[in-house]
């Protein structure tokens, strides 16, 4: 049987890159493998997150964004503007804008940058700077996690706590180049504060990770980010009134 080696390698690479988002990478990418969404949770927390899967109560006390907002990040002296979409991802967008409003991201680094063997993601937002940190809510003293939030075409509301795998559902917010999405561990409801920029069209991640906005200015700045670069400032420039605490 004739095998298209190039197509096979491309498929394997895509699978490894997707897996590396929470499994630590594939051996074929060992030199460049990353836990790209490695905000790890303990076994106890993992069991709690699993138990909460599908329960709307998980999001009852979380911030929401009712509409859109614009967030500007300054990195290496240049501005990156992100339009945050609370219409299609109200909880994910609300969590991000709330963290911006609290000043959580100011001074944090981009701890993982994956550009080889092909452009993948730039990830940051970890308070610990090593891929294992979460946002600890000062009001509760506990990490804040948000449910996986995916809105499908034709649906009035997002689907929560369900990863669709490689079924490739028709999502509203795609992993196109410039998409901004939440990093997570293997548990669907484990996203906290780490986020990533998509450096290319990454449609194989659609339905598994929650996109909540897109870069509208400064994608060239994102392309130049190196591991260890800092977010000099992150602020809301429009739509702050749409944040419901």
Order of alpha helices (4+ residues) and beta strands (2+ residues): alpha-alpha-beta-beta-beta-alpha-beta-beta-beta-beta-beta-beta-beta-beta-beta-alpha-beta-beta
